[in-house]
Amino acid sequence: MIQEMGLTVTENFISLVIKNPVDHTKLRENLFSDNSISEMSFDAMNHRAKEMTNN
């Protein structure tokens, strides 16, 4: 993951996973079957950023 997306993005993704524990494998299979891991991570970080600005 670090090689694909870089250290900072990987740390952000791990932080999101820890804060919002869900079965990401099932989530990806059911909702994001057409997206790459990079796209899913980017979408998750954008969603979290929007949540943080709304609070």
ABEGO torsion letter per residue (X at the ends): XAAAAEAAAAAAAAAAAAABBBBAAAAAAAAAAABBAAAAAAAAAAAAAAAAAAX
